[in-house]
């Protein structure tokens, strides 16, 4: 019994420490409502296809951004992301897709430098300041909300998170792998 306590107790204490740290450090990441008003809708990028078309995850994020824009939540929509997985600039691919869905170029802002979520926050906030925008509706996939919210909490802007759905073509295994990766990334961020 002593041996079990000796090996198990440190693990339990570590788990409690991490859990309490996450709860104490967590900003309010609740999802916004469709009646709110913002200066800009920010759509976080993810890799485009190798042929520079919207990928399934990217498409769900942009579609959610377009939906919020058309409901009148903001008069500007910003797409964030550079070319990370291939030579296709994420912000450009997303803005072209949004334009083909009826969003005018005059309403679109592009942040083309971010290579990860940390840089999405840094460069979009920088662009917001340049454009004198103070509030944002941040759109990302639902499995990415917690990490993105925690990262954006480091910046002095008012924001609310909005989640895009998982693409229909994703299997249960795909979703499990994505959620596992995000859990590890969030854990790393909080440490």
SEKE-517875 format. One line per field, with one value per residue: residue number from 1; x, z, y of N, C-alpha, C in turn. Coordinates in steps of 0.1 Angstrom, whole numbers, plus 5000, padded with zeros to 4 digits. Layout:
# SEKE-517875
num (NUM,...)
neast (X,...)
nup (Z,...)
nnorth (Y,...)
caeast (X,...)
caup (Z,...)
canorth (Y,...)
ceast (X,...)
cup (Z,...)
cnorth (Y,...)
//
This chain:
# SEKE-517875
num (1,2,3,4,5,6,7,8,9,10,11,12,13,14,15,16,17,18,19,20,21,22,23,24,25,26,27,28,29,30,31,32,33,34,35,36,37,38,39,40,41,42,43,44,45,46,47,48,49,50,51,52,53,54,55,56,57,58,59,60,61,62,63,64,65,66,67,68,69,70,71,72,73,74,75,76,77,78,79,80,81,82,83,84,85,86,87,88,89,90,91,92,93,94,95,96,97,98,99,100,101,102,103,104,105,106,107,108,109,110,111,112,113,114,115,116,117,118,119,120,121,122,123,124,125,126,127,128,129,130,131,132,133,134,135,136,137,138,139,140,141,142,143,144,145,146,147,148,149,150,151,152,153,154,155,156,157,158,159,160,161,162,163,164,165,166,167,168,169,170,171,172,173,174,175,176,177,178,179,180,181,182,183,184,185,186,187,188,189,190,191)
neast (5008,5019,5038,5023,5010,5033,5041,5018,5007,5024,5018,4990,4990,5004,4986,4964,4976,4981,4955,4942,4958,4951,4924,4926,4941,4926,4910,4878,4862,4838,4814,4803,4773,4749,4740,4757,4780,4809,4842,4856,4857,4876,4892,4909,4937,4944,4963,4960,4949,4973,4970,4962,4936,4907,4910,4893,4889,4897,4877,4853,4858,4860,4835,4820,4829,4819,4792,4788,4795,4776,4754,4758,4776,4800,4817,4840,4862,4888,4914,4937,4970,4999,5019,5023,5022,5026,5031,5010,4994,4976,4958,4953,4941,4918,4906,4900,4882,4862,4855,4845,4822,4807,4816,4828,4859,4866,4858,4874,4903,4937,4959,4990,5013,5014,5024,5016,4994,5001,5014,4992,4976,4994,5000,4974,4964,4982,4976,4950,4953,4967,4946,4928,4910,4891,4876,4869,4855,4865,4871,4874,4881,4861,4875,4899,4894,4898,4927,4933,4918,4931,4956,4951,4943,4965,4967,4958,4929,4894,4876,4856,4850,4841,4829,4837,4823,4833,4846,4823,4833,4852,4865,4857,4881,4899,4889,4894,4922,4928,4917,4933,4958,4954,4948,4973,4988,4975,4981,5009,5011,4999,5018)
nup (5000,5008,4989,4966,4972,4973,4947,4933,4945,4939,4912,4913,4928,4909,4888,4900,4905,4879,4868,4885,4879,4852,4855,4871,4854,4832,4808,4801,4779,4767,4741,4718,4711,4684,4683,4690,4685,4667,4659,4640,4624,4630,4613,4620,4605,4588,4572,4536,4508,4487,4462,4465,4474,4495,4524,4541,4569,4569,4553,4568,4589,4575,4563,4587,4595,4574,4577,4601,4594,4574,4590,4602,4623,4622,4602,4589,4579,4589,4577,4588,4585,4571,4545,4554,4555,4528,4497,4497,4506,4535,4544,4520,4504,4519,4518,4491,4487,4504,4491,4467,4477,4480,4497,4498,4485,4498,4524,4534,4553,4553,4571,4567,4578,4600,4613,4632,4660,4681,4666,4651,4669,4677,4653,4643,4662,4661,4635,4639,4656,4639,4621,4638,4652,4678,4690,4686,4669,4672,4651,4650,4648,4667,4684,4687,4701,4730,4733,4715,4726,4751,4743,4730,4752,4762,4751,4748,4740,4733,4729,4716,4713,4685,4673,4646,4628,4628,4598,4578,4565,4581,4600,4630,4641,4630,4643,4669,4669,4662,4684,4705,4698,4701,4728,4739,4729,4742,4769,4768,4762,4786,4805)
nnorth (4988,5012,5016,5019,5044,5059,5060,5068,5091,5115,5118,5123,5147,5163,5163,5176,5201,5210,5210,5229,5251,5255,5262,5285,5302,5305,5325,5341,5322,5319,5315,5340,5359,5362,5388,5407,5435,5443,5457,5443,5412,5384,5359,5330,5315,5283,5257,5259,5240,5221,5231,5257,5262,5265,5246,5218,5225,5252,5262,5258,5277,5301,5302,5305,5330,5346,5342,5355,5381,5387,5388,5411,5417,5430,5455,5450,5423,5403,5382,5359,5347,5332,5316,5285,5255,5250,5267,5285,5314,5317,5338,5352,5332,5327,5352,5355,5334,5343,5367,5356,5346,5368,5389,5422,5435,5458,5455,5436,5427,5417,5398,5387,5375,5357,5326,5308,5302,5319,5340,5347,5361,5381,5395,5401,5418,5439,5448,5455,5477,5495,5500,5512,5497,5482,5462,5427,5398,5367,5340,5306,5271,5249,5231,5245,5268,5272,5273,5294,5315,5317,5326,5350,5364,5376,5401,5435,5438,5439,5410,5383,5349,5328,5298,5275,5248,5213,5199,5180,5157,5147,5120,5101,5093,5112,5135,5129,5128,5155,5168,5157,5167,5194,5196,5189,5210,5232,5226,5228,5255,5267,5259)
caeast (5000,5028,5045,5013,5009,5045,5042,5006,5005,5030,5010,4977,4993,5007,4973,4956,4983,4978,4940,4939,4965,4943,4912,4929,4946,4917,4901,4864,4863,4825,4810,4795,4760,4748,4734,4768,4787,4824,4849,4862,4856,4890,4892,4922,4940,4950,4968,4952,4954,4985,4966,4958,4922,4904,4910,4880,4889,4897,4864,4843,4862,4857,4820,4814,4832,4810,4779,4787,4796,4763,4744,4760,4783,4811,4818,4853,4865,4902,4918,4950,4978,5008,5021,5029,5024,5029,5034,4997,4992,4963,4950,4949,4932,4906,4899,4895,4870,4851,4851,4837,4809,4799,4822,4836,4873,4868,4855,4884,4916,4945,4971,4997,5026,5013,5027,5010,4983,5007,5015,4978,4972,5003,4999,4961,4962,4990,4968,4938,4958,4969,4933,4920,4899,4893,4869,4870,4849,4875,4865,4883,4874,4857,4886,4910,4889,4905,4941,4933,4913,4942,4967,4946,4941,4977,4967,4948,4918,4882,4873,4848,4853,4831,4835,4833,4821,4842,4841,4815,4841,4862,4861,4858,4895,4904,4885,4901,4936,4929,4915,4945,4969,4950,4950,4987,4992,4970,4989,5022,5009,4997,5030)
caup (5000,5009,4976,4957,4976,4970,4932,4928,4951,4931,4900,4916,4931,4897,4881,4907,4903,4865,4867,4892,4872,4840,4859,4875,4843,4820,4806,4797,4765,4762,4728,4717,4705,4671,4683,4694,4675,4668,4649,4630,4626,4627,4610,4621,4594,4588,4559,4524,4500,4479,4450,4470,4476,4509,4530,4548,4582,4566,4547,4579,4596,4566,4563,4599,4595,4564,4583,4611,4587,4568,4601,4606,4636,4620,4588,4584,4582,4587,4576,4594,4582,4560,4539,4564,4551,4514,4492,4496,4517,4540,4544,4506,4499,4526,4513,4477,4489,4510,4480,4458,4484,4481,4505,4489,4489,4507,4537,4538,4557,4553,4579,4559,4584,4611,4610,4642,4668,4688,4657,4647,4679,4677,4640,4641,4672,4655,4624,4645,4661,4627,4615,4649,4656,4692,4694,4676,4670,4667,4646,4648,4649,4681,4691,4688,4709,4743,4731,4708,4736,4761,4737,4727,4765,4765,4744,4754,4731,4737,4719,4719,4705,4678,4668,4634,4630,4622,4585,4577,4560,4591,4607,4645,4644,4627,4653,4681,4667,4663,4698,4713,4695,4707,4743,4742,4726,4753,4780,4766,4763,4799,4813)
canorth (5000,5024,5017,5025,5058,5066,5063,5074,5104,5126,5119,5129,5160,5170,5164,5186,5213,5214,5213,5242,5262,5258,5269,5299,5310,5305,5337,5338,5318,5316,5319,5352,5358,5368,5402,5416,5443,5444,5465,5434,5397,5379,5345,5325,5306,5270,5255,5257,5228,5223,5239,5270,5263,5264,5232,5216,5233,5266,5265,5260,5289,5313,5303,5311,5344,5352,5342,5366,5393,5389,5391,5425,5418,5439,5460,5445,5410,5401,5369,5358,5335,5332,5303,5276,5241,5250,5281,5292,5323,5315,5350,5354,5321,5329,5364,5352,5326,5352,5376,5348,5344,5381,5399,5431,5437,5470,5451,5426,5430,5405,5397,5377,5371,5347,5312,5299,5309,5331,5351,5352,5371,5393,5403,5407,5429,5449,5453,5462,5490,5503,5503,5518,5487,5479,5450,5416,5385,5358,5328,5295,5258,5247,5225,5255,5279,5274,5278,5308,5324,5319,5334,5364,5371,5384,5414,5445,5441,5433,5400,5372,5337,5321,5285,5269,5233,5203,5195,5168,5146,5142,5108,5101,5092,5125,5144,5125,5132,5169,5172,5153,5177,5207,5194,5190,5224,5241,5222,5234,5270,5270,5257)
ceast (5009,5035,5035,5011,5021,5046,5030,5004,5011,5022,4997,4980,4996,4995,4965,4962,4980,4964,4937,4946,4957,4931,4915,4934,4937,4909,4887,4864,4849,4822,4801,4782,4759,4742,4745,4773,4801,4829,4853,4859,4870,4888,4906,4925,4944,4954,4958,4957,4966,4982,4960,4943,4919,4903,4896,4879,4888,4883,4853,4846,4857,4842,4814,4817,4822,4796,4777,4787,4783,4752,4747,4768,4795,4810,4831,4855,4880,4905,4933,4957,4987,5009,5029,5032,5028,5031,5021,4995,4977,4953,4944,4939,4918,4898,4894,4882,4859,4846,4842,4823,4802,4805,4831,4850,4875,4865,4865,4897,4924,4957,4979,5010,5025,5015,5022,5000,4989,5009,5002,4974,4981,5000,4984,4958,4970,4982,4956,4942,4961,4956,4923,4908,4901,4886,4869,4861,4859,4869,4876,4875,4872,4868,4898,4906,4897,4919,4941,4929,4924,4953,4963,4944,4953,4977,4956,4938,4906,4878,4863,4850,4840,4836,4828,4832,4833,4837,4834,4823,4851,4856,4862,4873,4902,4901,4893,4916,4937,4927,4927,4956,4966,4952,4964,4993,4988,4978,5002,5021,5007,5009,5039)
cup (5000,4996,4965,4959,4971,4955,4927,4933,4944,4918,4902,4920,4919,4889,4887,4905,4889,4863,4873,4885,4859,4844,4864,4864,4832,4819,4802,4782,4760,4749,4728,4711,4692,4671,4687,4682,4678,4657,4637,4634,4621,4625,4611,4610,4598,4574,4548,4518,4492,4466,4453,4470,4491,4513,4537,4561,4579,4561,4558,4587,4588,4565,4575,4600,4585,4570,4593,4605,4580,4578,4606,4619,4634,4605,4582,4588,4579,4587,4579,4590,4570,4553,4548,4559,4536,4510,4491,4508,4522,4540,4529,4501,4506,4521,4499,4478,4494,4499,4470,4464,4486,4490,4497,4494,4499,4521,4543,4542,4557,4562,4574,4565,4594,4606,4621,4650,4675,4679,4651,4656,4678,4664,4638,4650,4666,4643,4629,4650,4649,4621,4625,4652,4670,4697,4682,4679,4664,4663,4644,4649,4664,4690,4694,4697,4722,4741,4725,4719,4747,4756,4735,4741,4769,4759,4749,4743,4737,4726,4725,4709,4698,4672,4655,4636,4624,4608,4585,4573,4569,4598,4622,4648,4641,4638,4666,4680,4668,4677,4707,4710,4702,4722,4747,4740,4737,4765,4780,4768,4778,4809,4811)
cnorth (5013,5026,5023,5040,5066,5069,5070,5089,5116,5128,5126,5144,5169,5173,5176,5200,5219,5218,5227,5253,5265,5266,5283,5308,5312,5318,5332,5335,5314,5322,5331,5349,5366,5382,5412,5424,5444,5453,5456,5420,5392,5364,5340,5314,5292,5267,5253,5244,5231,5231,5252,5272,5261,5249,5231,5225,5247,5270,5267,5273,5301,5314,5308,5326,5352,5353,5353,5380,5397,5392,5405,5427,5427,5444,5456,5431,5408,5386,5368,5346,5337,5318,5294,5262,5240,5265,5290,5301,5321,5326,5353,5344,5323,5341,5362,5344,5334,5361,5368,5345,5357,5391,5409,5432,5448,5466,5441,5432,5417,5407,5385,5372,5360,5333,5302,5308,5321,5343,5356,5363,5383,5402,5409,5419,5441,5456,5461,5476,5500,5508,5510,5510,5482,5466,5439,5404,5376,5345,5318,5282,5256,5240,5234,5267,5282,5279,5292,5318,5327,5328,5348,5372,5379,5397,5422,5448,5434,5423,5390,5361,5332,5309,5281,5254,5225,5200,5181,5155,5140,5130,5110,5101,5106,5135,5141,5130,5147,5174,5169,5163,5190,5207,5196,5204,5234,5238,5229,5249,5274,5268,5269)
//
